[in-house]
Amino acid sequence: MRDVTGQVCIPKAPKRIVTIEWTYSENLLALGIQPVGMADIKGFKAYVKTPTPIAASVKDVGERGQVSLEVIAALKPDLIINQSGDYSQRDQLARIAPTLVFNPYPSAATPQTAYQEMRQTFALMGRITGRSAQATRVLAQLDAEQAAARRTLTAAGRAGQTFVLSQGYTYNTPTMRLFGTRSLASEILERTGLRNAYRPDKASDYGFDTLSLEGLTTLKTQNFFAIAPEDDNVFTASGNRAVWNNLDFVKQGRGYSLDPATWVFGGPYSAQVLIRQVVDVMTGK
């Protein structure tokens, strides 16, 4: 088959799959398959919600940006799945096993959106693993979740309202990611009938821009959804609280905190988690 690197010859029905990025770990679990190895299991458990837990037998192969080639080789995988941004070890991984590479962040020059890529990749993973029927069921569940969200928001008088979605963190300085219309998360939410108010002329290939807290003061939106760790909430930290409390959407009671384990770069399961989180906070559940 063809991936973003060219032609790749893969087994007809791979059984021992290693996943480097969380998206593809999530996708395998959604298909009812446990990878033999995956990167950063601890981080995955903290930030990604899946109905099926990771089995104790799954081996941690290191950090997503720098996996252990020795650990992966010892697992004797028949397929490795990675994303296109992780180039540094691509050749070494391909020498261990056939390596399938996806690009979850389509360029603005291509007609495909991140949402379309997510669905296409999930369906393809279903076909590769012989789980096409399960992939179809999961994607149908996502469609049903979006339709139910539209009905719920309409009944609550919130249909068509504007939103801004942000992911905050501190590290060296308080920073917020604002997700524009090219992002996967934006299209997921817009398909529930909401409208993204953050529409930059140009955003990064990842679909978000990085701003300071003061940059939020210029936003005009009816709803603001904030994702931040409970122990490092950059939006409401003591040094930022005065600015946060003075934002129009906060004063109107529409600055909402989502669960820190709301992953905005995932597959169909993560998309459903995001939808439920947003609908619940907007309807007071």
Helices and strands as residue ranges (DSSP letters): E 2-3, E 6-7, E 17-19, H 22-30, E 37-38, H 41-47, E 59-60, E 62-63, E 66-67, H 69-74, E 79-83, H 90-96, E 99-102, H 114-128, H 132-155, E 162-169, E 175-179, H 184-190, E 195-196, E 208-211, G 213-218, E 223-227, G 230-232, H 241-245, H 248-251, E 255-258, H 268-282
